[in-house]
C-alpha cells in the first residue's frame, strides 16, 4: 500500500490520530488539493493550529523542489480539509500563501514543532518552503 494512503486510512479510522507508521498524533490534516485535470489529490500534512487557522508547509522532506500539491493550492481560493475529531470533520477553508515576515515567523514555529523541519533546510539547496494558511 502507498505510504500516503496508509496515513489517510489511519487518520480516518482513528478520529484523526496517526501513530503508525509514523508518530503524528493529532497534528495532521488531510488537504483535498485540486489538480489541473479537475481531480482531487488528498495530501496528509503536518499542521499547526493557531487562532482559528491551520498552517501547512510544502517541505517535501527537504527536497530542492516543491511538492506537486503546492501548485494546486496556489491555483485554489478554497479547499476542503479533513480535521481530527470524533468523527473526522471536513471543513471548507480559504487558502492564503504566507510571505515575508509572516512566513518566516511560521517557519520558525514549524522548526519548533519538529526538529525534522530544521533538518530539511540542509538538503533543500536554498529552497524557501512555501507555507499556507487555511481558515474556514
Protein Blocks (a to p, Z undefined) as FASTA:
>chain_A
ZZklmmmmmmmmnnopafbfbdekjmbccdddddfkopacddddddddeehiacdddfkn
opabdcfklmmmmmpmbdcdddeddddddddddddddehjllmmmmmmmmmmpmklmmmm
mmnnopacddddddZZ
